[in-house]
């Protein structure tokens, strides 16, 4: 039976663009792979509070490995 092992977690914040411009993206990859979704969301919100632009999306990207 195949098993999934999480190898990396990161959070991504996508920002709204100003005027005709598309927004930017901030990605942080220094998270421990054991970090909970709540901890990642809290950290993403804290980073967003320090930015001058409003966030459009905040989400977690998870990289995992399949093995038998």
N, C-alpha and C positions, 0 to 999 in steps of 0.2 A: 504494500500500500504506500502511495506517495505521501511525503510529508512536506510541509512548507516551513521554511525558516526565514524569518525577517532578517535581512542583512543591513538595511539602511532606512531611516525615516528622515524626512525633511518637511519643513512647512514652506508654503508658497503664498505670497500676498500679491494679488494683481490689483493695480491701481487704475482708476478712471483717468482717461486722458483729458487734457484741457483743450477746448475748442475743437478743431478738426483732428487733433493728434490722438493716436491710440495710446492707451495707458502703458505703464511700465510694469515690470515684475521684479519682486525681491524674493530670493530663495535662500534659505538657511539650512545647511546640511550638517551642522555640528551637533545634532541631537543624538542622544543615545538611542539605540534601537529598542530599548526597553521602555522608552518614554510613553506615557499614556496619552490618549487623544486629548484629554482635558488639559494636561500639562502643555502640550504642543499648542493648543488653542489659546491658552493663557499667555504663552510667550509671544505668539503671533499678534495678539491684541496689544500687548505691551509695546512691541515694535511699531505697530500701526499708530499708536498714540504719540510716538516720537516723530512720525512723518508729518509733512505738511499737506499731503494729498489724501483724499478719502479712499479707503479700500473698496474694491468691487467684489473680490472673492478672497477668502482665506481658506486654504485647504491643506491637507496632509498628503504627501506623496510617499508611498511605501514601496520599497524594492525588496522582493523576496526570492528565495531559491527553492526549487523543487528537487527532492531527492527520493529515492526508493528505499 
